[in-house]
Amino acid sequence: MTRPQSVSRLVLWPSVVALVLAGCSSSGSDTSGSGGESASGGTTASGGKTGSGGTTSSGGVTGSGGITSSGGVTGTGGKGSGGAQASGGTPGAGGHSNGTGGDHATGGTTTASGGAAGGRIGQGGGPGSGGGAGHAASGGSAGSTSTGTGGSAPGGTSGGGGGSGTTPGMSAGCGTTPTIASSMYNNGSHITFTSGTQQRRYILNVPTNYDKNHAYKLIITYHELNGNDNEMYNQKYYNLLPQSNNTAIFIAPNGSQSSGTPCSGTGSGDSGCGWPNMGNADLNFADALVQEIEKNFCIDTNRIFADGWSYGGSMSYKTACERPLGASNGYIRGVAVYSGSQLSGTCTPSKPVAYYASHGTHDSVLNYSNGVGLAQNFAKANGCTWATPTSVTSGAHVCTNEMGCMTGYPVEFCSFNGDHTPFPDNGQESSSWNAANVWTFFNQF
């Protein structure tokens, strides 16, 4: 169902946020052909206070859409009448985390027979519902990943099919012992990796209670200009790691210089290191790295996400645009872009990807309008009824959810009263509202 306008939520805070020009990287400001890159933060409708600050970065990426097949349908019944959450289809039934039957509406717990539109996200199923991890259950059969057909169930709408993979939602590494030694992850170690003719590297974090038979979300975290993988590890992947509570695997790829040469700095940050994506080398690196992690660990192939600030936001956008789940070579279910632009190669999305963005109204590196424009691109691909997100004025941040988007493909834009930073309010990853908002956005699928 579509609604004609956007809904914004404004949260006022007692203090005025100072502009912070220092960002994540210790090695200076991001610069790119037109003055560098931006980042900003804040998501979810509940909002927090606006942030400011952050070093300037050059960079930003563009990308074009991406589509995630949504599979299973909503379960029978509505809140209560379909029975407690199980009768509409338990998680995995026709989908992933939300399951067929839906998380809130269908198969819900109280009253209203017939239910709402079949559930919260994916109408009776999470991303790729119906083609999830082969989890078919009551309320919707699992969709075929090869054909993309969706599951169905009475009381809801049918899904659009599953993702790709030999086992729905389950990567090749499920049930196997990783060949990457445990001494190489959760401690900031650099793992070398050959991509094409280049020797690249990345840092890896795996849940401390990792179960080879359980499929985990995968989060790809891109650093800003003058940053590197060390910085992302030190910042706990834009502080999403503690939010995940052992439910996701994180990788921090290391970028490249403007010449396309892989970065090699060993400090926290690396001058000139970003995501120029020369000849698509950085995108190809991301592709190969995802395959490597899927081969070694049990990954839910319908729940792979990317996020990044400034130049990293640009690369996140590019990855989502070029590699949407549901495309023949795609894998991105959702993305979070902090103060991004199109700096890793232009791209106009043609397939839907769940899209979250945050941008400071006083961004001195990448214009605020850049961030709005990127969100509008994905709103079009996601079938939303576009309305310009509310721009915060002072002393607050406001998050706008676009209306009318395809089920399971929301677009959320958080405007904050601040400069170039992924951590609105105080420039510190540990206490900014942005990480909690982003995790809530990712975790709904």
C-alpha positions in Angstrom: 0.0 0.0 0.0 1.3 3.4 -0.8 0.9 6.6 1.1 1.3 10.0 -0.6 3.7 11.7 1.6 6.8 11.1 3.7 6.7 10.9 7.5 9.3 12.7 9.5 10.2 12.4 13.1 11.8 15.3 15.0 13.7 14.8 18.2 14.8 17.9 20.2 17.8 17.9 22.4 18.7 20.4 25.1 22.2 21.2 23.8 23.4 22.7 20.6 25.8 20.5 18.7 29.2 21.9 17.9 30.6 21.5 14.4 33.4 19.0 14.5 35.8 19.0 11.6 37.8 16.1 12.9 36.7 12.7 11.7 37.6 9.1 12.1 40.9 9.1 10.4 44.0 10.3 12.1 45.7 11.1 8.9 44.0 14.3 7.8 41.1 15.3 5.7 39.5 13.5 2.9 39.8 15.3 -0.4 38.7 14.5 -3.8 38.4 16.4 -7.1 35.8 18.6 -5.7 36.6 19.1 -2.1 36.4 15.7 -0.6 33.9 13.5 0.9 31.3 13.7 3.5 29.7 11.7 6.1 27.0 12.1 8.5 24.9 10.0 10.6 21.6 9.2 12.2 18.9 6.9 11.2 15.6 5.5 12.3 12.4 7.2 12.9 13.0 7.7 16.6 15.9 10.0 16.1 18.4 11.3 18.5 20.2 14.6 18.6 22.0 16.0 15.8 25.6 15.7 15.5 28.3 17.7 14.1 32.0 17.4 13.3 34.0 14.9 11.5 37.0 15.3 9.4 36.6 16.2 5.9 37.0 13.4 3.5 37.1 13.3 -0.2 35.2 10.8 -1.8 31.8 9.4 -1.9 30.4 6.9 -4.3 27.4 6.5 -6.4 25.6 3.4 -7.2 22.6 2.1 -8.8 19.9 0.2 -7.2 19.8 -3.3 -6.5 17.1 -5.7 -5.9 16.4 -8.1 -3.3 14.0 -10.8 -4.0 11.4 -10.8 -1.5 9.9 -14.2 -1.1 7.5 -15.6 1.3 4.1 -14.3 1.8 2.5 -13.2 4.8 1.0 -15.7 7.0 -2.6 -16.4 7.7 -4.4 -14.3 10.1 -3.6 -11.1 11.7 -2.7 -10.1 15.1 -4.1 -12.8 17.2 -6.5 -14.4 14.8 -3.7 -16.1 13.0 -2.6 -17.2 16.3 0.6 -16.3 18.1 3.4 -15.5 15.8 3.8 -19.1 14.8 0.6 -19.5 13.0 1.4 -16.9 10.4 4.6 -18.7 9.7 7.5 -18.7 12.1 10.8 -17.0 11.2 12.2 -18.8 8.2 8.8 -19.7 7.0 8.8 -18.2 3.5 11.6 -15.8 4.6 14.2 -14.9 7.1 14.1 -13.2 10.4 10.6 -11.8 10.2 9.3 -15.1 8.9 6.1 -15.6 7.0 3.2 -14.4 8.8 5.1 -11.2 9.6 6.8 -9.9 12.6 4.2 -7.6 13.9 1.0 -7.7 11.9 0.4 -11.1 10.4 0.3 -14.1 12.6 0.7 -11.5 15.4 -0.2 -11.9 19.0 -3.3 -9.9 19.6 -6.7 -9.2 18.0 -7.7 -8.0 14.6 -8.4 -11.0 12.5 -7.2 -10.9 9.0 -4.3 -8.8 10.2 -2.5 -5.9 8.7 -0.8 -6.2 5.4 0.7 -9.5 6.2 3.6 -8.5 8.4 6.2 -5.9 9.0 9.0 -6.3 6.5 8.7 -8.3 3.4 5.0 -8.9 4.2 5.3 -12.2 5.8 9.0 -12.6 5.4 12.3 -10.8 5.6 14.6 -10.2 2.8 14.4 -12.8 0.2 11.5 -14.3 2.1 10.2 -17.3 0.4 13.7 -17.8 -0.8 15.4 -17.5 2.4 17.6 -20.0 4.0 15.5 -22.8 2.8 13.4 -22.3 5.8 9.9 -23.2 4.7 7.2 -23.3 7.3 3.6 -22.8 7.8 2.3 -19.5 6.5 4.3 -19.6 3.3 6.5 -22.0 1.4 10.1 -21.1 0.7 10.7 -19.6 -2.7 12.9 -21.2 -5.2 16.2 -19.4 -5.3 16.9 -20.6 -8.8 13.6 -19.3 -10.3 13.0 -16.5 -7.8 9.4 -17.6 -7.2 8.0 -16.6 -3.9 6.1 -18.5 -1.2 2.5 -17.8 -0.5 0.1 -18.1 2.2 -3.5 -17.0 2.8 -3.9 -13.8 4.6 -1.1 -11.9 2.9 0.4 -11.0 -0.4 2.8 -13.2 -2.3 6.5 -12.6 -2.2 8.8 -12.0 -5.1 11.1 -14.9 -4.7 14.3 -15.8 -3.1 17.9 -14.8 -3.5 20.6 -16.7 -5.3 22.7 -19.6 -4.0 22.8 -23.4 -4.0 21.1 -23.5 -0.6 18.6 -20.7 0.0 20.1 -18.2 2.3 22.9 -20.6 3.4 26.4 -20.0 2.0 28.8 -22.7 1.1 30.6 -22.3 4.4 27.6 -23.5 6.4 28.3 -26.8 8.2 32.1 -26.6 7.4 35.1 -25.7 9.4 36.7 -22.3 8.3 40.0 -22.5 6.6 40.8 -19.1 7.9 42.6 -19.7 11.2 40.8 -18.3 14.3 44.1 -16.5 15.2 43.5 -14.3 12.3 40.2 -12.7 13.3 38.7 -10.7 16.2 42.1 -9.2 17.0 42.7 -6.7 14.2 45.0 -8.9 12.2 45.4 -8.1 8.5 44.3 -11.0 6.3 45.9 -10.9 2.9 43.8 -11.7 -0.1 44.4 -11.8 -3.9 41.9 -10.0 -6.0 42.6 -10.2 -9.7 46.3 -9.2 -10.0 46.3 -7.2 -6.7 47.3 -8.2 -3.3 44.6 -6.8 -1.0 43.9 -7.1 2.7 41.0 -6.9 5.2 40.2 -7.3 8.9 37.6 -9.7 10.1 35.4 -10.1 13.2 33.3 -13.2 13.8 30.8 -13.8 16.7 32.6 -15.2 19.7 30.0 -18.0 19.9 30.2 -18.7 16.2 28.1 -21.7 15.1 28.9 -23.2 11.7 25.3 -24.3 11.3 23.8 -20.9 11.9 23.6 -18.4 9.0 24.8 -14.9 10.1 24.4 -11.4 8.6 27.5 -10.1 6.9 28.4 -6.4 7.2 30.9 -4.8 4.8 32.3 -1.6 6.3 34.1 0.9 4.1 36.5 3.5 5.6 36.7 7.2 4.5 39.5 8.9 2.6 42.7 8.8 4.6 41.3 6.0 6.7 42.0 2.3 6.5 40.9 -1.1 7.8 42.8 -0.6 11.1 40.6 2.5 11.8 37.4 0.6 11.2 38.5 -2.2 13.6 39.4 0.4 16.2 36.0 2.1 15.7 34.2 -1.2 16.0 33.0 -0.9 12.4 31.3 2.5 13.0 30.2 1.0 16.4 27.9 -1.5 14.8 29.9 -4.4 16.3 28.6 -4.0 19.8 25.1 -3.3 18.5 25.1 -6.7 16.7 25.5 -8.8 19.9 27.1 -11.7 18.1 24.6 -11.9 15.3 26.8 -10.7 12.4 30.2 -11.2 10.8 32.0 -7.9 9.9 34.7 -7.3 7.3 36.7 -4.1 6.9 38.3 -4.1 3.4 41.3 -1.9 3.0 41.1 0.7 0.2 43.4 1.9 -2.5 45.3 5.1 -3.6 44.1 7.4 -6.3 46.5 5.5 -8.7 44.6 2.3 -8.0 47.5 0.9 -5.9 46.3 -1.0 -2.9 46.9 0.8 0.4 49.5 -0.6 2.7 49.8 1.7 5.7 49.9 0.0 9.1 48.8 2.9 11.4 45.2 3.9 12.2 44.5 5.7 9.0 46.5 6.0 5.8 47.0 9.2 3.8 45.3 9.1 0.4 43.7 5.8 1.0 40.1 5.6 -0.3 37.9 4.0 -2.9 38.7 5.4 -6.4 37.6 2.1 -7.8 39.9 2.4 -10.8 38.7 0.0 -13.5 36.2 -1.4 -10.9 39.2 -2.9 -8.9 37.7 -2.0 -5.6 34.3 -3.4 -6.5 35.9 -6.5 -7.8 37.7 -6.8 -4.5 34.5 -6.5 -2.6 32.9 -9.3 -4.8 35.8 -11.6 -4.3 35.9 -10.9 -0.6 32.3 -11.7 -0.1 32.8 -15.0 -1.9 35.7 -15.8 0.3 33.8 -15.2 3.5 30.8 -17.1 2.2 33.1 -20.0 1.5 34.6 -20.0 5.0 31.7 -19.1 7.2 28.0 -19.7 7.4 26.5 -16.5 5.9 22.9 -15.7 5.3 23.2 -14.8 1.6 19.9 -12.8 1.8 21.3 -10.5 4.5 24.5 -8.9 3.3 24.8 -5.2 4.0 27.3 -2.4 3.4 27.9 0.9 5.2 30.5 3.6 5.1 31.3 7.3 5.6 32.3 9.9 3.1 34.4 8.1 0.5 33.3 4.9 2.2 29.7 6.1 1.9 30.4 6.5 -1.8 31.7 3.0 -2.1 28.7 1.6 -0.1 26.4 3.4 -2.6 28.4 2.0 -5.5 28.2 -1.5 -4.2 24.5 -1.4 -3.5 23.9 0.1 -7.0 26.0 -2.4 -8.9 25.4 -5.5 -6.7 21.8 -5.6 -5.6 20.5 -8.8 -4.1 18.5 -10.6 -6.8 20.6 -9.5 -9.7 22.7 -12.2 -11.4 25.8 -11.1 -9.6 24.2 -9.2 -6.7 24.3 -9.7 -2.9 23.5 -6.4 -1.1 20.2 -6.4 0.8 20.6 -3.0 2.4 23.0 -0.1 2.7 23.8 2.8 5.1 25.5 5.8 3.6 26.9 8.4 5.9 27.4 11.8 4.2 28.1 10.2 0.8 28.4 11.4 -2.8 29.2 9.7 -6.1 33.0 9.4 -6.1 33.7 5.8 -6.9 32.1 5.8 -10.3 28.6 7.0 -11.1 25.7 4.7 -11.1 21.9 5.0 -11.2 20.0 2.3 -9.3 17.6 0.3 -11.3 16.8 -2.4 -8.7 15.6 -1.9 -5.1 17.9 -2.0 -2.1 16.9 -1.0 1.4 18.5 2.4 1.8 19.4 4.4 4.9 21.3 7.7 4.8 22.4 10.4 7.2 23.8 13.8 6.3 24.7 17.0 8.1 23.0 20.2 6.9 26.2 22.1 7.4 28.5 19.6 5.7 31.5 21.5 4.6 33.0 18.6 2.5 30.2 17.0 0.6 27.1 19.1 0.1 24.0 18.1 2.0 22.1 18.1 -1.4 24.4 15.3 -2.5 23.1 13.0 0.2 19.5 13.9 -0.6 20.0 13.2 -4.2 21.4 9.7 -3.6 18.4 8.9 -1.4 16.1 10.1 -4.1 17.8 7.8 -6.6 17.1 4.7 -4.5 13.6 6.0 -3.6 12.8 5.8 -7.3 14.3 2.3 -7.6 12.4 1.2 -4.5 9.1 2.4 -5.9 8.6 5.1 -3.2 6.5 8.2 -3.5 9.3 10.7 -3.2 9.0 13.7 -0.9 12.0 15.8 0.0 13.1 14.7 3.5 12.6 17.3 6.2 15.7 19.3 6.8 16.5 19.9 10.5 16.8 23.5 11.5 18.7 23.6 14.9 19.3 21.6 18.0 17.8 18.4 16.7 17.9 15.7 14.0 15.0 14.5 12.1 14.6 11.2 10.2 12.2 10.9 7.3 10.7 7.6 6.0 9.7 7.8 2.4 6.1 6.5 1.8 4.8 4.0 -0.7 8.1 2.0 -1.1 8.0 -1.6 -2.1 7.5 -3.8 0.9 10.9 -4.7 2.4 12.7 -1.8 0.6 12.4 1.3 2.8 14.2 4.5 2.3 15.1 6.5 5.4 17.0 9.8 5.5 18.2 11.4 8.7 19.1 15.1 8.5 21.2 16.4 11.4 22.4 19.9 12.4 26.1 19.3 11.9 29.2 19.0 9.7 31.0 16.1 8.1 30.8 13.1 10.5 29.5 9.6 10.8 28.9 10.2 14.5 26.4 13.1 14.9 26.2 15.0 18.1 29.7 14.6 19.5 31.9 13.0 16.9 32.4 9.9 19.0 31.4 6.5 17.8 30.6 5.2 21.3 27.8 7.7 22.1 26.3 8.9 18.8 22.7 7.8 18.0 23.7 6.8 14.4 24.9 3.3 15.1 21.8 2.2 17.0 19.6 3.6 14.2 21.6 1.9 11.5 21.5 -1.4 13.3 17.7 -1.2 13.8 17.4 -0.5 10.1 19.5 -3.5 9.1 18.0 -5.8 11.7 14.5 -5.4 10.5 15.2 -7.7 7.6 
